[in-house]
Amino acid sequence: MATLQRRPLSAMSRHPTAATLKVSALIVVLLALSGVLLAGSWGQRSHASQLLTVPWWLLTALFALSELIVLHIQVRREAQSISLSEIPLLLGLFFASSRVLLLSCVLGGAVVLLFHRRQAALKLIFNLSQMAAQVCVASTMFALLRPGSQTVGWKVCLAAYVSVGISSVVSGLATTLVIALSEGELRPFDLLREAATAALSSVAVVSVGLVAVYALSANASAAGPLTVCGFVLLVAYRAYATLSDRHLSLDRLHQFSQSITGAADVDEVLSAVLQQAKDILKADWAEVTVLASRADQAGRRTTVHVALDSAGQLIRSTSAPDDPRNPLHAAVARSGAPVLVSGQSHDERQVDFLRLHRFRDAMIAPLAGDGRMLGTLTVADRLGDVRRFDNADLTLLETVANHASVALKNGQLIDQLRHESLHDVLTGLPNREMLRQNLQESLQRLGSPAVPAVTVLLADLDRFKDVNDTMGHRSGDQLLIEVGRRLQVAAGPRATVARLGGDEFAILLQGPSTSAEATVIVKQLLRSLDEPVQVDGVAVKVRASTGIARAPEDSRDATELLRCADVAMYSAKRAGAGYRRYRRSMDTNSFERLQLLGELRAAIDNDQLVIHVQPKADVASGEIVGVEALVRWQHPERGILPPDTFIDLAEHNGLMPALTRTVLEQATRAAGQWHHTGEHLHIAVNVSPHSLTSGDLVAQVTDALHHSQLPPELLTLEITESTLMSDLTSATALLVELNGLGVRISVDDFGTGYSSLSYLKRLPVQEMKVDQSFVMNMATDLEDQVIARTIVGLGASLGLSVVAEGVEDQTSWDLLRDMGCPLLQGYHLSRPMPVEQFPAWLNHYRAGRDPQPSASLDHVITSRTTSEDTSDSAASKLSLLNS
């Protein structure tokens, strides 16, 4: 007979849920089943009852004994007990009436479950219900299957096997089903496994019971020897179970010693200690508590708690000395002796400890190091309800704690743990948790002479990802360390400079008293970043977008104040304004941005994304040789939206692969139509970093070329230099595969990254584009002219075609022609236009074009499509690296 021993069901009884109602319904079903079956066999007695009648009190005692002496099987988090109750059940079938059998089973089980295991009401009712159902099923089946003969022959034995086996399957299935209902997950395989296990285990137990039935049927005096034999077997089993459990504990201790010996850092040690403590002690919860021994720099004595969640991740938290969780930990550390924490204890600290944590039982052992007690190791809630922690478990925990103390005995490791809980590992600055604590303390003192106002600054580095992508994460880390140092120096000793994660920093100022003074400080902080940072010999220009929020004007709540600063920071980043003071109207903008994201998902599905094209011309002849496809959003309410309003949203929310697929399909379809009409024009499509690493770009290009029937040599994929250098090995393999399709590869925005130029000779690249930042002012800026001439010459030397973008006047066109630049594009030729307007524009252009490009083209160009935003390439550029 399987009884429920898992914890979730008792928790449900305290907190009624939908699962509780389902379990209650299952109880009703079991009781109804018992009533129906009982009605048909109420007065039945076994055929052997004239030989021997077992009194009710003896059957009750046997059922109680079988529930006390059980085989406990622990599988992960499940503790299920398999009892020997089939033996008294079998005896009752042969030597008692159905009524006596039922009452004895329920009464014996109730005494043990209620007074010994102290099960909660819902679990107790369920277990008694399934016991009653098992008895009724067995009685009914035995009454139907037993032969009319009074002899205990093989047919009677077969009836006993089948009856008890079916009743055991019903009991096991009910137990498995209620566990599934309590946890919200029902797996059919578990039901099949439980049915098979129950049937097989019943065969073994019934075989033993039939031996007793044969003996008692032959001679009632056999009860004495049977009792002695049963007692000896039970004692032997208990001895074996104890020895097996000790052997398992020793094996786990050995594994524990190996795991902490090989741990390399504090997190590995703590993870090993906590996980092994849970496994060895069969506990649901394990925690290391590091007690405060001295004050930190802010004058606080902080206690650190480190626990392990169900996913194996460390959970860190801190508490003040007066936290009600700490007195018991401190007492254990002072005494140096482990403590078994019980709800029946007369120690109020133990009772409060269990109540605060909602534990059933717990054990706490001290952790020693450097000749002093550093903290404690706690385990709580032994898995399953079949037993609680005892003195043997306490000794085992003390052994585990001693091993853990050896691993943690280095005092620097404990200090590191305490420090890391409040500081950023990379920069050494306070982390988000310490900033939150300091901010809350400042807000509590808000309005005092020392803290007239509280100002929070949130700074996010602009284009920091480009540094990581082009120079590697090690260089990015160096940059973050230097930025943190500069902000700390500029902010002064009274400010708290924290790193919140990634490239985001926060500065907490107690004051200044006015917004104007706060703005002055922000400007000082931003000026501290003006000087380029030297990273691996490269001068990197750093800019930051900063949001400002102040208490009490914006909020008096720490979380809300940080949110306000975050909103202001993103507003500054979008506007390129350097810094912004929080205004309530900015929240509307944030909401609109979220709303825009939802609309963008629908736009991709509903074909609202369209392409505009910008022509490319041969510099010498002025002939149009191709176009660049630029995505636009035909918004049903806002009209045409330029890419800078939604590309960033797509990149940060996983929409770039779908967006790239849409642009590729439209661009190749248009070029394919032109090709079939005799216009053999190239079309270029920009590929984002997300698309380059998504893994399906080759398939997208292949499908687009196949459906459009466009020759692959007429399609050019433009990839930025920083994208190539973020993972040169993977990029090379992908470009080789794309180039194998016949597609042309172009390096966009050339000259704006940090990379060496040597990669060009290794990559299957056919084209490079001179970034518009070097072309737009070329007529008036000699340095831009020299850079453009150098890139054109480099392309010619490498056998690459060169396209100059951003040509806005005839002077720049003439300079490019003198340099020998093959191709150009820009507003002087045409603004981007809807793709369907391009054929008409092309005819108009050819009709009005001079043999050589000149100012006479102005009347043609100015009549073309206007309404487009100029931000089709990067807004800010990085310095050119001399090769």
C-alpha positions in Angstrom: 0.0 0.0 0.0 1.6 3.3 -1.1 0.9 6.3 1.1 1.5 9.9 0.0 4.6 11.4 1.7 5.4 14.4 -0.4 5.4 17.9 0.9 3.3 19.9 -1.7 0.0 18.4 -0.7 0.3 19.6 2.9 1.3 23.1 1.7 -1.9 23.1 -0.4 -4.0 22.5 2.6 -2.7 25.7 4.1 -3.2 27.7 0.9 -6.3 26.5 -1.0 -5.8 26.5 -4.7 -7.3 25.0 -7.8 -5.0 22.0 -7.2 -6.5 21.6 -3.7 -10.0 21.4 -5.3 -8.8 18.7 -7.7 -7.3 16.7 -4.9 -10.6 17.1 -2.9 -12.5 15.8 -6.0 -10.2 12.8 -6.2 -10.9 12.1 -2.5 -14.6 12.2 -3.2 -14.1 9.7 -6.1 -12.2 7.3 -3.9 -14.9 7.5 -1.2 -17.6 6.9 -3.7 -15.8 4.0 -5.2 -15.4 2.5 -1.7 -19.1 2.9 -1.0 -20.2 1.3 -4.2 -17.9 -1.7 -3.8 -18.6 -2.1 -0.1 -22.3 -2.4 -0.7 -21.8 -5.6 -2.7 -19.5 -7.4 -0.2 -20.5 -6.0 3.2 -21.5 -9.2 4.8 -19.0 -11.5 3.1 -16.6 -13.6 5.1 -13.7 -15.6 3.8 -14.2 -19.4 3.1 -11.5 -20.2 5.7 -13.1 -18.1 8.5 -14.4 -21.2 10.2 -10.8 -22.3 10.8 -9.7 -19.1 12.3 -11.1 -15.6 13.0 -8.7 -12.8 13.5 -10.0 -10.2 16.0 -10.4 -6.6 14.9 -7.9 -5.3 17.4 -5.2 -7.6 16.1 -5.8 -6.6 12.5 -5.7 -3.0 13.6 -2.4 -3.5 15.3 -1.0 -5.3 12.2 -2.1 -2.4 9.9 -0.6 0.1 12.3 2.7 -1.9 12.5 2.9 -2.2 8.7 2.6 1.6 8.4 5.3 2.2 11.1 7.8 -0.2 9.5 8.0 0.9 5.9 10.5 0.8 3.1 11.4 4.4 2.3 12.4 5.0 -1.3 14.0 8.4 -2.0 14.1 9.5 -5.6 15.3 13.0 -6.1 12.7 15.2 -4.4 10.2 12.4 -3.9 9.9 10.3 -0.8 7.5 7.5 -1.3 6.9 4.7 1.3 6.1 1.1 0.4 4.5 -0.6 3.4 3.9 -4.2 4.2 0.1 -3.6 4.6 -0.7 -6.2 1.9 0.0 -8.9 4.5 -2.7 -7.9 7.1 -4.9 -7.2 4.1 -4.5 -10.7 2.9 -5.1 -12.1 6.4 -8.3 -10.1 6.6 -9.5 -11.4 3.3 -9.2 -15.0 4.6 -10.0 -14.6 8.3 -12.3 -11.5 8.8 -15.4 -9.9 7.4 -15.3 -7.0 5.0 -16.6 -4.6 7.7 -13.9 -5.6 10.2 -11.2 -5.5 7.5 -12.2 -2.0 6.5 -12.5 -0.6 10.0 -9.2 -2.2 11.1 -7.3 -0.8 8.1 -8.6 2.8 8.4 -8.2 2.8 12.2 -4.7 1.4 12.2 -3.6 3.8 9.4 -5.2 6.8 11.1 -3.4 6.2 14.4 0.0 6.2 12.7 -0.6 9.0 10.2 -2.2 11.3 12.7 -0.2 10.8 15.9 3.2 9.5 14.5 3.6 11.3 11.2 1.3 14.2 12.1 0.1 14.7 8.6 -1.9 17.7 7.6 -5.6 17.4 7.3 -5.9 17.1 3.5 -3.1 14.6 3.2 -4.5 12.5 6.1 -7.9 12.4 4.5 -6.5 11.4 1.1 -4.4 8.6 2.6 -7.3 7.2 4.6 -9.5 7.4 1.5 -7.1 5.5 -0.7 -6.6 2.9 2.0 -10.4 2.4 2.2 -10.6 2.1 -1.6 -7.8 -0.5 -1.6 -9.6 -2.6 1.0 -12.9 -2.4 -0.8 -11.4 -3.2 -4.2 -9.6 -6.2 -2.7 -12.7 -7.5 -0.9 -14.9 -7.2 -4.0 -12.4 -8.9 -6.3 -11.7 -11.7 -3.9 -15.4 -12.3 -3.4 -15.9 -12.6 -7.1 -12.8 -14.7 -8.0 -12.5 -17.1 -5.1 -13.8 -20.7 -5.8 -16.6 -22.2 -3.7 -14.2 -24.8 -2.2 -13.1 -24.3 1.4 -9.6 -25.6 0.7 -6.8 -23.1 0.3 -5.7 -24.4 -3.1 -4.0 -22.8 -6.1 -7.3 -21.2 -7.4 -7.7 -19.4 -4.1 -4.1 -18.3 -4.2 -4.6 -17.0 -7.7 -7.7 -15.1 -6.6 -5.6 -13.6 -3.7 -2.8 -12.5 -6.1 -5.2 -10.9 -8.5 -7.3 -9.2 -5.9 -4.5 -7.7 -3.9 -2.5 -6.9 -7.0 -5.4 -4.9 -8.6 -6.1 -3.1 -5.3 -2.4 -2.2 -5.0 -2.4 -0.8 -8.5 -5.5 1.3 -7.6 -3.7 2.6 -4.5 -0.5 3.4 -6.4 -2.3 5.1 -9.2 -4.2 7.3 -6.8 -1.0 8.3 -5.0 0.7 9.2 -8.3 -2.3 11.0 -9.6 -2.6 13.2 -6.5 1.1 14.1 -6.7 0.6 15.1 -10.3 -2.4 17.3 -9.4 -0.5 19.0 -6.6 2.4 19.9 -8.9 0.3 20.7 -12.0 1.9 18.2 -14.3 0.5 14.8 -15.2 2.8 12.4 -17.1 1.1 9.2 -18.4 4.4 7.4 -18.2 4.5 7.9 -14.4 1.1 6.3 -14.2 2.2 3.2 -16.2 5.4 2.9 -14.2 3.5 3.1 -10.9 1.0 0.5 -12.0 3.8 -1.9 -12.9 5.7 -1.2 -9.7 2.7 -1.7 -7.5 1.8 -5.0 -9.2 5.3 -6.4 -8.9 5.7 -5.4 -5.3 2.3 -6.9 -4.4 3.3 -10.2 -5.8 6.3 -10.4 -3.4 4.4 -9.3 -0.3 1.3 -11.5 -1.1 3.6 -14.5 -1.5 4.9 -13.9 2.1 1.3 -13.4 3.3 0.1 -16.7 1.7 2.7 -18.6 3.6 1.2 -17.2 6.8 -2.4 -18.1 5.5 -1.3 -21.7 4.7 0.3 -22.1 8.1 -2.6 -20.6 10.0 -5.2 -22.6 8.0 -3.4 -25.8 8.9 -2.8 -24.9 12.6 -3.6 -21.7 14.4 -0.7 -22.3 16.7 1.6 -21.4 13.8 1.0 -17.8 14.7 3.8 -17.9 17.3 6.6 -19.1 15.0 5.3 -16.7 12.3 5.5 -13.8 14.7 9.1 -14.6 15.7 10.1 -15.1 12.1 8.5 -11.8 11.1 10.2 -9.9 13.9 13.7 -11.3 13.0 13.2 -10.3 9.3 12.1 -6.8 10.3 15.1 -6.3 12.6 17.4 -7.6 9.8 15.8 -5.2 7.4 16.2 -2.2 9.7 19.9 -3.1 10.2 20.4 -3.4 6.5 18.6 -0.1 5.8 20.7 1.7 8.4 23.9 0.2 7.0 22.9 1.1 3.5 22.0 4.7 4.4 25.4 5.1 6.2 27.2 3.7 3.2 25.4 6.1 0.9 26.2 9.1 3.2 29.9 8.1 3.2 29.9 7.9 -0.6 28.3 11.3 -0.8 30.8 12.8 1.7 33.6 11.4 -0.5 32.1 13.1 -3.6 31.6 16.3 -1.6 35.3 16.4 -0.6 36.3 15.9 -4.2 34.0 18.6 -5.5 35.1 21.3 -3.1 38.8 20.4 -3.6 38.6 21.0 -7.3 36.6 24.2 -7.0 38.5 27.2 -8.3 36.6 30.2 -7.0 34.2 31.2 -4.3 31.1 30.6 -6.4 32.2 27.1 -7.2 33.0 26.3 -3.6 29.6 27.7 -2.4 27.7 25.9 -5.1 29.4 22.6 -4.2 28.9 23.1 -0.5 25.2 23.9 -0.8 24.3 21.3 -3.4 26.1 18.5 -1.6 24.6 19.6 1.7 21.1 19.3 0.2 21.9 15.9 -1.4 23.6 14.3 1.6 21.0 15.5 4.2 18.1 15.0 1.7 17.1 18.6 2.4 14.9 21.0 0.4 16.9 24.1 1.4 20.6 24.9 2.1 22.2 28.3 3.0 25.5 29.7 4.0 25.3 32.7 6.3 28.4 34.9 6.7 28.1 36.9 9.9 29.3 40.5 10.2 32.6 40.7 12.0 33.4 44.3 11.3 31.9 47.4 9.7 32.3 48.1 6.0 33.4 51.4 4.6 29.9 52.9 5.1 29.9 51.9 8.8 27.4 49.0 8.4 27.8 45.5 9.7 26.1 43.5 7.0 25.3 39.8 7.2 25.5 37.9 3.9 23.1 35.0 3.0 24.0 32.7 0.1 21.5 30.0 -0.9 21.0 27.7 -3.9 17.8 27.9 -6.0 16.1 25.0 -7.8 18.0 25.8 -11.0 21.4 25.6 -9.3 22.0 29.3 -9.2 23.4 31.1 -6.2 21.1 33.6 -4.5 22.8 36.4 -2.5 21.0 38.6 0.0 22.1 40.8 2.9 20.5 41.7 6.2 21.1 44.0 9.1 22.3 42.7 12.5 18.8 43.3 14.0 17.2 41.1 11.3 15.1 38.4 13.2 16.9 35.7 11.1 20.3 36.3 12.6 20.1 35.7 16.4 20.1 31.9 16.0 22.9 32.0 13.5 25.0 34.2 15.9 24.2 31.9 18.8 25.4 28.8 16.9 28.6 30.6 15.8 29.3 31.7 19.4 28.8 28.2 20.8 30.6 26.4 18.1 28.1 23.5 18.3 25.5 22.4 15.8 21.8 22.8 16.6 18.8 20.7 15.7 16.0 23.2 15.2 12.5 21.8 16.1 9.1 23.4 16.4 8.7 21.6 19.8 11.7 23.5 21.2 11.4 25.7 24.2 13.9 28.1 22.7 12.0 31.1 21.3 14.8 31.8 18.8 14.3 28.3 17.2 10.5 28.7 17.0 10.8 32.2 15.5 13.4 30.9 13.0 11.1 28.2 11.7 8.1 30.5 11.7 9.8 33.3 9.7 11.2 30.8 7.1 8.1 28.6 7.1 10.4 25.6 7.7 9.2 22.3 9.3 12.6 21.5 10.7 16.1 22.6 10.3 19.7 22.1 11.4 22.5 24.7 11.8 26.2 24.0 12.0 29.0 26.5 12.5 31.6 27.4 9.9 35.1 28.0 11.4 38.1 29.7 9.8 41.3 31.5 11.0 40.6 30.6 14.6 37.2 32.2 14.7 33.6 31.3 13.7 32.8 33.0 10.4 29.2 31.9 9.9 26.9 29.0 9.7 25.7 26.3 7.3 21.9 25.7 7.4 19.8 22.9 5.9 16.0 22.8 6.3 12.9 20.7 5.4 13.9 17.1 5.0 12.4 15.8 1.8 9.3 13.8 2.5 7.2 13.5 5.6 8.3 10.1 6.7 10.8 11.4 9.1 12.5 14.5 10.5 16.1 15.4 11.0 17.6 13.6 14.0 20.9 13.5 15.9 22.5 11.2 13.3 21.7 13.8 10.6 23.1 16.5 12.9 26.4 14.7 13.2 26.5 14.3 9.4 25.8 18.0 8.9 28.7 18.8 11.3 31.0 16.7 9.2 29.8 18.5 6.0 30.3 21.9 7.8 33.9 20.9 8.8 34.7 20.1 5.1 33.2 23.4 4.0 35.2 25.3 6.6 38.4 23.9 5.2 37.4 25.1 1.8 36.4 28.5 3.2 39.1 28.9 5.9 41.0 31.5 3.9 39.8 34.8 5.4 40.4 36.6 2.2 37.8 34.3 0.5 35.2 35.4 3.1 36.1 39.0 2.6 35.9 38.6 -1.1 32.4 37.0 -0.7 31.3 40.0 1.4 32.8 42.5 -1.0 31.5 40.8 -4.1 28.0 40.9 -2.8 28.0 44.7 -2.9 30.6 45.5 -5.6 31.2 45.0 -9.3 33.9 42.4 -9.9 35.4 44.1 -13.0 35.6 47.7 -11.9 35.5 47.4 -8.1 32.8 50.0 -8.0 29.6 49.5 -6.0 27.0 47.4 -7.8 23.3 47.8 -8.2 22.5 46.4 -4.7 24.9 48.8 -2.9 23.6 51.7 -4.9 20.0 50.8 -4.0 21.0 50.6 -0.3 22.8 54.0 -0.4 19.9 55.5 -2.3 17.4 54.3 0.2 19.4 55.7 3.1 19.8 59.0 1.3 16.1 59.2 0.7 15.4 58.5 4.4 17.5 61.6 5.2 16.0 63.7 2.5 15.2 67.2 3.6 17.8 67.3 6.4 20.5 70.0 6.2 23.0 67.3 5.1 20.8 66.0 2.3 18.7 68.9 0.8 18.1 66.9 -2.4 19.0 63.5 -3.9 20.2 63.4 -7.5 20.6 60.2 -9.5 22.5 60.2 -12.8 22.3 57.2 -15.1 25.0 57.1 -17.8 25.1 54.7 -20.7 28.1 54.6 -23.1 27.3 55.3 -26.8 28.3 52.6 -29.3 30.2 50.6 -26.7 29.1 47.4 -28.5 31.3 48.5 -31.5 34.3 48.4 -29.2 33.5 44.8 -28.1 32.7 43.7 -31.6 35.8 45.1 -33.3 38.5 44.9 -30.5 37.2 42.1 -28.3 35.7 41.9 -24.9 39.1 42.2 -23.1 39.5 45.7 -24.7 36.0 46.5 -23.8 36.7 45.6 -20.2 39.7 47.9 -20.1 37.6 50.7 -21.4 34.9 50.2 -18.7 37.6 50.2 -16.0 39.0 53.5 -17.2 35.5 55.1 -17.6 34.7 54.0 -14.0 37.9 55.5 -12.7 37.3 58.8 -14.5 33.7 59.1 -13.3 34.8 58.4 -9.7 37.5 61.1 -9.8 35.1 63.6 -11.4 32.2 62.9 -9.1 34.3 63.4 -5.9 34.6 61.4 -2.6 31.0 62.2 -1.4 29.3 60.7 -4.5 28.6 57.0 -5.1 29.6 55.9 -8.5 28.3 52.4 -9.3 28.4 50.1 -12.3 24.9 48.6 -12.9 26.0 46.1 -15.6 27.2 46.2 -19.1 28.2 49.7 -20.1 25.7 51.4 -17.7 26.9 53.5 -14.7 25.0 55.4 -12.0 26.1 58.3 -9.9 24.3 59.1 -6.6 24.7 62.7 -5.3 23.4 63.9 -2.0 22.5 67.2 -3.4 23.1 69.6 -5.1 20.2 71.7 -4.0 19.1 72.9 -7.5 18.7 71.4 -10.9 21.1 74.0 -12.4 23.9 72.8 -10.0 23.1 69.2 -10.9 23.5 70.1 -14.6 26.9 71.6 -13.9 28.1 68.4 -12.3 26.8 66.3 -15.2 28.8 68.5 -17.6 31.9 67.9 -15.5 31.3 64.2 -15.6 30.9 64.2 -19.4 34.0 66.4 -19.8 36.0 63.8 -17.9 35.3 61.4 -20.8 36.4 63.9 -23.5 40.0 62.7 -23.7 40.3 59.5 -25.8 41.0 56.3 -23.9 44.1 54.4 -25.0 43.0 50.7 -25.4 45.6 48.3 -26.8 47.4 51.2 -28.5 44.2 52.6 -30.1 42.8 56.0 -29.1 39.1 55.4 -28.5 36.7 58.3 -28.2 34.1 57.8 -25.5 30.7 59.4 -25.3 27.9 58.8 -22.9 24.2 59.5 -22.8 23.1 60.6 -19.3 19.7 60.8 -17.6 19.1 63.0 -14.6 16.4 62.4 -11.9 16.0 64.2 -8.6 14.2 63.7 -5.3 11.8 65.0 -4.1 10.7 66.5 -7.4 10.5 63.3 -9.5 9.9 60.7 -6.8 10.8 59.8 -3.2 11.0 56.0 -4.0 14.4 54.5 -4.8 13.1 52.2 -7.6 11.0 54.9 -9.2 13.8 57.4 -9.1 16.1 55.0 -10.9 13.4 54.3 -13.4 13.0 58.1 -14.1 16.8 58.4 -14.6 16.7 55.5 -17.0 13.8 57.0 -19.0 15.7 60.3 -19.2 18.9 58.5 -20.3 17.2 56.8 -23.2 15.6 60.0 -24.2 19.1 61.6 -24.3 20.5 58.7 -26.3 17.7 58.9 -28.9 18.2 62.6 -29.3 22.0 62.5 -29.2 21.8 65.3 -26.6 24.5 64.1 -24.2 22.2 64.4 -21.2 18.5 65.0 -20.4 16.6 66.0 -17.2 13.7 63.8 -16.5 10.3 65.1 -17.6 7.0 63.3 -17.1 6.3 63.7 -20.8 9.2 61.3 -21.5 7.2 58.4 -20.0 4.7 58.9 -22.9 7.6 58.5 -25.3 8.7 55.3 -23.6 5.2 54.0 -23.9 5.0 55.0 -27.5 8.3 53.1 -28.1 6.8 49.9 -26.6 3.7 50.4 -28.7 5.8 50.9 -31.8 7.5 47.6 -31.1 4.2 45.8 -31.1 3.2 47.6 -34.3 6.5 46.6 -35.9 5.9 42.9 -35.4 2.5 43.3 -37.1 4.1 45.4 -39.9 6.5 42.6 -40.8 3.6 40.1 -41.0 1.3 42.5 -42.9 3.8 43.6 -45.6 4.0 47.2 -44.3 7.7 47.3 -44.8 8.7 48.6 -48.3 12.0 49.5 -50.0 13.1 52.7 -51.4 16.1 52.7 -53.8 19.0 55.2 -54.2 20.7 55.1 -57.6 24.5 54.5 -58.1 26.2 56.1 -61.1 29.5 55.6 -63.0 31.6 58.6 -62.0 33.2 59.0 -65.5 30.1 58.6 -67.7 27.2 59.3 -65.3 25.5 56.1 -66.4 23.2 54.5 -63.8 24.7 51.0 -62.9 22.7 50.0 -59.9 20.8 51.0 -56.8 20.9 50.5 -53.0 17.8 49.2 -51.4 16.8 51.0 -48.2 14.0 49.8 -46.0 11.1 52.1 -45.0 7.9 51.5 -42.9 4.7 52.4 -44.6 2.8 53.0 -41.3 -1.0 53.1 -41.7 -1.3 56.1 -39.4 2.1 57.9 -39.3 3.0 57.6 -43.0 6.5 56.8 -44.2 8.9 56.1 -41.3 12.7 56.2 -41.9 14.9 53.3 -40.6 16.3 55.1 -37.6 12.8 55.0 -36.0 12.6 51.2 -36.0 15.9 49.5 -36.9 17.1 49.8 -33.3 13.9 48.2 -32.1 14.2 45.3 -34.5 17.9 44.7 -33.6 17.2 44.6 -29.9 14.1 42.4 -30.1 15.0 39.6 -32.4 13.2 41.0 -35.5 16.2 41.5 -37.8 16.2 38.1 -39.5 12.5 38.6 -40.5 13.2 42.2 -41.6 16.2 41.2 -43.7 14.2 38.4 -45.4 11.5 40.9 -46.3 14.0 43.4 -47.8 15.8 40.7 -49.7 12.6 39.4 -51.2 11.4 42.8 -52.3 14.8 43.9 -53.6 15.5 40.8 -55.7 11.9 40.7 -57.0 12.3 44.3 -58.3 15.8 43.8 -59.8 14.6 40.5 -61.3 11.7 42.4 -63.1 14.1 45.0 -64.4 16.5 42.3 -65.6 13.7 40.6 -67.5 12.9 43.9 -69.3 16.6 44.3 -70.3 17.8 46.5 -67.5 20.8 44.7 -66.0 21.2 46.8 -62.9 22.9 45.8 -59.6 20.9 46.0 -56.4 22.6 46.3 -53.0 21.0 45.2 -49.7 22.4 46.0 -46.2 23.0 43.1 -43.9 22.8 43.7 -40.1 25.1 41.9 -37.6 22.1 40.0 -36.3 21.4 38.6 -39.7 25.0 37.7 -40.3 25.0 35.6 -37.2 21.5 34.2 -37.3 22.6 31.1 -39.3 20.0 31.3 -42.1 21.3 34.1 -44.2 22.5 31.8 -47.0 19.1 30.1 -47.2 17.4 33.5 -47.3 19.6 34.7 -50.2 19.2 31.4 -52.0 15.4 31.5 -51.7 15.2 35.1 -52.8 17.3 34.5 -55.9 15.4 31.4 -56.8 11.9 33.1 -56.6 13.0 36.3 -58.4 15.1 34.5 -61.1 17.7 37.3 -60.6 21.3 36.4 -61.6 23.3 36.2 -58.4 26.0 38.5 -59.7 23.4 41.4 -59.8 22.9 41.1 -56.0 25.4 42.9 -53.6 25.3 42.4 -49.9 26.7 45.3 -47.9 28.3 44.4 -44.6 29.8 46.9 -42.2 33.5 46.7 -41.2 32.7 46.3 -37.5 30.4 43.4 -38.2 33.2 41.6 -40.1 35.7 42.1 -37.3 33.4 41.0 -34.5 34.1 37.4 -35.5 36.4 37.3 -38.4 36.6 33.5 -38.6 32.8 32.9 -38.7 32.3 35.9 -41.0 34.9 34.5 -43.5 33.3 31.1 -43.6 29.8 32.7 -44.2 31.1 35.1 -46.9 32.9 32.3 -48.7 29.6 30.4 -48.8 27.7 33.5 -50.0 30.3 34.2 -52.6 30.0 30.6 -53.8 26.4 31.5 -54.8 27.8 34.2 -57.1 26.7 37.1 -54.9 28.9 40.2 -54.6 30.1 41.3 -51.1 30.7 45.0 -50.3 32.3 46.5 -47.1 30.1 49.4 -46.0 31.2 52.5 -44.1 34.8 51.6 -44.8 37.4 53.5 -42.7 35.2 54.0 -39.6 36.3 51.0 -37.6 39.4 50.0 -35.6 40.5 47.0 -37.6 43.6 46.4 -39.6 43.2 46.6 -43.4 44.9 43.2 -43.8 41.6 41.3 -43.6 40.6 42.6 -47.0 43.0 40.4 -48.9 41.7 37.3 -46.9 38.0 37.9 -47.5 36.0 37.3 -50.7 35.1 41.0 -51.0 34.5 42.7 -54.4 33.6 46.2 -53.3 34.2 48.8 -50.6 32.2 52.0 -49.9 33.9 55.2 -48.8 31.8 56.4 -45.8 29.8 59.6 -46.4 31.6 61.3 -43.4 34.7 61.5 -45.6 32.8 62.6 -48.8 30.2 65.1 -47.7 32.8 67.8 -46.7 35.5 66.7 -49.1 35.3 70.0 -51.1 36.2 72.1 -48.1 38.1 69.7 -45.8 41.5 68.7 -47.0 41.9 65.9 -44.4 38.6 64.2 -45.6 39.9 64.6 -49.2 43.2 62.9 -48.4 41.3 60.0 -46.6 39.0 59.5 -49.5 41.8 59.5 -52.0 43.7 57.0 -49.9 40.7 54.6 -49.7 40.1 54.9 -53.5 43.8 54.1 -54.1 43.7 51.2 -51.7 40.7 49.7 -53.5 42.3 50.0 -56.8 45.5 48.3 -55.5 43.4 45.4 -54.2 41.4 45.1 -57.3 38.2 46.2 -55.6 35.4 48.4 -56.9 34.9 51.6 -54.8 31.7 53.4 -54.2 31.7 56.9 -52.7 28.4 57.6 -50.8 27.2 61.0 -49.6 27.9 63.0 -52.8 25.9 66.2 -52.4 27.4 68.6 -54.9 29.1 68.8 -58.3 32.5 69.7 -56.8 32.6 66.4 -54.9 31.7 64.5 -58.0 34.5 66.2 -60.0 37.0 65.4 -57.2 36.0 61.8 -57.2 36.4 61.6 -60.9 39.9 63.0 -60.7 40.7 60.5 -58.0 39.7 57.7 -60.2 36.8 56.6 -58.0 34.6 54.3 -60.2 31.1 54.7 -58.6 29.1 57.2 -56.5 25.7 57.8 -54.9 24.2 60.7 -53.0 21.7 63.4 -53.0 23.4 65.2 -55.9 22.3 62.2 -58.0 19.0 61.4 -56.3 17.4 61.0 -53.0 16.0 57.5 -52.2 12.7 56.9 -53.9 9.9 54.3 -53.8 11.0 51.3 -55.8 8.1 51.5 -58.2 9.0 55.1 -59.2 12.6 54.1 -60.2 11.9 53.1 -63.8 10.2 56.4 -64.6 13.0 58.3 -62.8 15.6 56.3 -64.8 14.0 57.2 -68.1 13.7 60.9 -67.0 17.3 60.9 -65.9 18.6 59.4 -69.2 16.5 61.9 -71.2 18.0 64.9 -69.4 21.6 63.7 -68.9 24.6 65.4 -70.5 27.4 63.3 -71.9 29.4 64.5 -68.8 27.8 65.2 -65.4 27.5 68.9 -64.7 25.3 71.4 -62.9 22.8 71.2 -65.8 21.5 68.1 -64.1 20.1 70.1 -61.2 16.7 70.6 -62.8 16.4 66.9 -63.2 17.6 66.0 -59.6 15.5 68.6 -57.8 12.3 67.3 -59.3 12.7 63.9 -57.8 11.3 62.3 -54.6 12.0 64.3 -51.4 10.2 63.3 -48.1 13.0 60.9 -47.0 15.1 61.2 -43.9 18.8 61.5 -44.4 19.8 59.0 -41.7 20.5 55.9 -43.8 24.0 55.3 -42.5 25.6 55.4 -39.1 25.0 58.7 -37.2 28.4 58.7 -35.4 31.7 57.4 -36.8 34.8 56.0 -35.1 38.2 57.3 -36.0 40.1 55.8 -38.9 42.9 53.4 -38.0 46.1 53.9 -39.9 47.3 50.7 -41.4 
